[in-house]
């Protein structure tokens, strides 16, 4: 009736979770399948943990790849979260971020380029070509380009 078998997909953080305590500084790469709580400082890459929690005093500098992340402390580098990234009000993020879902509390600092998984990167700068008759740059058929309208009004006034 009652079984001691646990489904590994629904693992919950327990006393046996991986924990980097406050005052601990770790340099190097970490590969794990379990949960991580970081209250110290890690300089390096962390990959494959199911969930990472960075406490208020925690800091990661490097690359982090995980399923879910809750951040209260600081992160600098490349962050790749396949599930949900939750930024608490004390979080400070800098770098490149790729997420499945993003939740940000008011007060969090998010200075990062962010993209959602499955989305196509867009080019936000218009195509620019060099004008062969002058050294000025002109945009190519951009709807807000005034140079084309100015040229039309000048040619209309000369006629």
TAKADA-V969366 format. One record per helix or strand of 3 or more residues. SS is the DSSP state (2 for helix, 1 for strand). FROM is the first residue (numbers start at 1). TO is the last residue. If there is no record, write none. Layout:
ss = (SS	SS)
from = (FROM	FROM)
to = (TO	TO)
//
This chain:
ss = (2	1	1	1	1	1	1	1	1	1	1	2)
from = (8	18	25	36	41	59	74	92	109	128	137	146)
to = (10	20	27	38	54	71	87	104	116	130	139	158)
//
